[in-house]
Amino acid sequence: MGIELLQRAINFMEEHLLEDIGYVEAAKSVHMSGYSFHRVFSFTVGMTANEYIRRRRLSLAGQELRAGNISVLDAALKYGYESPESFTKAFAKFHGSTPRQVKAGGAALRLFDPLMIKITIGGGGMLEYRLEHRERMRFIVVKRAFDNETLLDREGRSIPDFWTECGEKGLIEPMQKLCPEGERDLYGLCGPVRKSETEFYYGIGIRDNGRIGELAEGEYDLWETEPADYAVFKCKGPDGECIGAAWDRFFKEFCPQTGYAQTDAPDFELYYERGEPGVFCELWVPVRK
């Protein structure tokens, strides 16, 4: 997603700010899937498209209430809230003052202006990567559907909690035991739910070795990927925070400088049983020119 497409999506959101829109509609305006658009926008801008829309609406609502031209009820309905109570709660969290305090005068307000995407020069640091091609791959996984809004929520714990849950339920070790020692690498696969614009699958598993029948029926699934080219990045650090940092550099440095873009094919984290010291995992992102 180039700068021009990103700005076009922002313009679309601004033009339809008072309509019932979210990141799915913004994605369609630039002919992208909701899954891919959500990722690109979030990492490039630093917030989700839905959060951008929410902040812009609350900023405008504050200005209109201060001008005294609208009631709290009308403002709630105009800016997409089902009730004055839900509007007041969101408004107070954003501005630090309630709508009635603003109408009474003297209360503080926060402005959130429309985004304008600009090219800046910075960095100068090294970004190590390699390009690899993989033919069709099959995995044995435990998988779950998640809402796209949780995908890049840096404060959220949805996927880390899923890893913890699978470990506590004893679902990971049986898969690893299907592989010989030294080859018990784990994969964290992530891909869109094809029939949904708002969900994605995340799966924890191993490369398929034809022995899924030895596992508990109903707990495990097969996940197959099509042939693809991947950009591979080493995530260096003590914990999963380094994965988010790798994604950030992928969108802000790798894509603009190389001309590659992420595809809708599943990406994955690769956790080696015998990994390199200091490397938490590898991030494999499907790309095309």
N, C-alpha and C positions, 0 to 999 in steps of 0.2 A: 504494500500500500504506500504510494508515494505521497509527498507533501500536498500535491494538488488534490488528490482524492480525499485525503484527511480533511483539508479545508472545505472541500465540497460537502462532506458529511456534516461538518460543524455548521455550515451555512444552512443545510437542510434542517437541522435541529433548531436553529434560530428562527427560521421562517415558519416552523410548525410548532413552536414552543408551547402554545396554548391548546394544542390538539393532543389526542391520546396516542402519544408516540413513545418509543423507547429505543434501545440499541438495535433491535431487530429491524425496525423501519429505517433507521439511519443506515444500517448495513445494506438494505435493499436499494437505497438511494444511490449507492456507489457500486451496486452489483456484486456484493460480497455476501458470504454466509454470515449469519449472526455469530457463529463460533469464532471465525477468523477475525471479523471486525472487532469483536469484544477484546480479543487478545491484543491486536495492534493498537487500538485506541487506548486501552488501559496502560500499557507499558510506555507508549509514546507520550501520553498526556499526563499520566500519573494519577488518573482516576478513571472510573468506568464512565461510559457515555450516559448511563442512567443517573449517575451521581452528578455529572455535568448539567443535565437537564434539571435535576432537582435544585441544584444551587442557583441556576439562572432564574428559575421560577420564584424561588424564595427571595432572591435579590430584588426582582421586579415587584413582587408583592409588597415588600417593605417600602419601596419608593411610593407605590400607589397608596398605601395606607397612610404614610406620612403626609401625603398631599391632601388626605381627607376626602378623596373622591369616591370611596368605596367602603362598604361595611365589611366586617370580619367574615360574615357568612358568604357574601358575594365573592370576596377574595378567595376564600377556601374553595368554592366551586369553580371559579375562573382558573385557578392555578392547579387544578387536578386533584383536590382532596375531597374525600367522601363526606367529611363532617368538619365542623368548626373545631372540634376537639383534636382530631388528627392533624389538622392544619396548625393549630396553636402549638402542639407538641413539637412538630417539625420546625416551625418558625422560631420558637424559643431556643431550640437547640442550635439553630444556625446563627441567629442574630444575638442571642443572649438577652432578648427582651420579648415580651408577649405582644401579639398584635394590638391588644387594647392599650398597653403601655405606649406603643408607638403612636396610636391615634390620639392619645391624651397629650402627647408632645414631650420632648426632652429625652426620650429613650434613645439609646445607641443603636445604630444599624450597621450592617456590613454590606459592602458592594461586591458583587462578583461579575466582572465584565465578560463580554463574549471573548472567546479564544481567537487569537490570530496566530497561525502557525508561521514561524520564521526560521530561517536557516541560520544557525550559529556555528562559529568555529571554536572548537575546544578539544579536550582530550590530549592526543599525542601519545597515549599509552598503547602498549602492545595488546592485540587481541589474537590469541592463538586458536586456530581451528583447523580442521581437515575436512575434506569432502570424500564421502564414501557412497558407493552404490550397493544396494541390497536387493536381491531378488525377493520373490514372495516369501514371507516368513509366517510361521504358525506358532502360537503361544498357548500355554495352558495358564488360565488366569482366574482369580477371584475378582469380579468386577462389580461396579455400582454406578448408577446414574447420579450426576450432580447437576445442580443449577449452574448455568454459565456465570452467574454473578459471584459464585464462590471460587471461580477458577483462579483469579489473580487477586483475591482478597488477602492482602499481606497480613492482616490482623486475624484472619480466619484460620481455623484449624481443621477444616473439613477433611482434606486429604491426609495430613499427618495423623489425624485421629483414625482414619480408615486403616492406615498401616498399623497403628497400635491395636485396633480392634481385631484385625486379622491375625496379628501375632498372639494376642491373648486368647483367641478362639482356637489356636493351633492350626490355622489354615495354610500358613506359609511353609512350615517345616516339611509336611508331607510332599509338597511339590518339589522341594529341594532334594529330598531323598530319592526322587526318581532319577536324579543326575549323579554321575560319579563325583567323588571328591575332587575339588579343583575346578569343576565346571558348574558349580552351583550358583551361577550369576542370577541375580534377580532383575526384573524389568518392571518399571512403572509406566504403563501405556496410557495415553490420553488421546481421545478422539471424539468427534461429534456424534451425537445420536442422529442418525440420518433422517428420521421421521420427525425430528424436533429442532426448532431454531433456538431453543432456550436451554437445552441440556447437553451434557457431554458424558461419555463413559470414562472412568478411570479404572484400570485393571492392574493387579499385582500378580506377577507370575514368572514363568520360566519359558525357554524355548521348548516347543513341543517335541517330544521324543517318541510319540506314539503310544504312551503308557497312561493316558488319561483314565482308562478303564479301571486302573488300580486305585483311583481316588474316590472319595465319597460322592455318590451320585447326587446331583442337585447343587453342590457347593461350587463346582468349577465349570468354566466355559472354555471353548476354543476361540481364539481371536486371531484372525488372519489379516495380514497386511499385503498390499499389492507392491510390485517392484517400485522402488523409489530411490532418488538421490537424497543424501542427508548431509547437512552441515553438522559437524560434531564438535562439541565444546567440553573441555574439562572443567567441572565445577569444583573449585578449590576452596575448602573451608571445613570447619568442624561440624557443620549441621546443614539443614536444608535451606538456610537463608541464601547460600551461594547459588542455588538453582534460580531463584528470582533475579539475582544479579546477572546471571548468564542470559536469561531471557531479556533483561533490560538492555544489555549490550548487543544482543542479537538484533533487536528492532532499531535501536538508536545508532549503532555503528556498523554492524555487519551488513544489514540490508541496504542502507544508503550507499555504502562504499563499494559493494560488490555487484549490486544490481539483482541479487537473488531475492526471492520472496517466499514466505512460507506457503505451503499448500494445505489443503484440507485433510490430507492423509494423517493418520495417527503419528504423533511424536512419542518419544519415550526417554525415560531415564534408565541408564544401565548401571547397576550396582554390582561391581565385580566381587566375587568371593575373595580373590586375591588381588586387591586393588593397589594402585600406586599410592605411596605415602603422601598425605596431604590432599588427595583427591577424593571428594565425597562421592561423586558419581560422574558419569558422562551424560550430557544432554544431546540427544539425536533429534534434529529438526528436519522434516522433509521439506525440500526447497526446489525451486525451478527458476530459471532466468526469465 
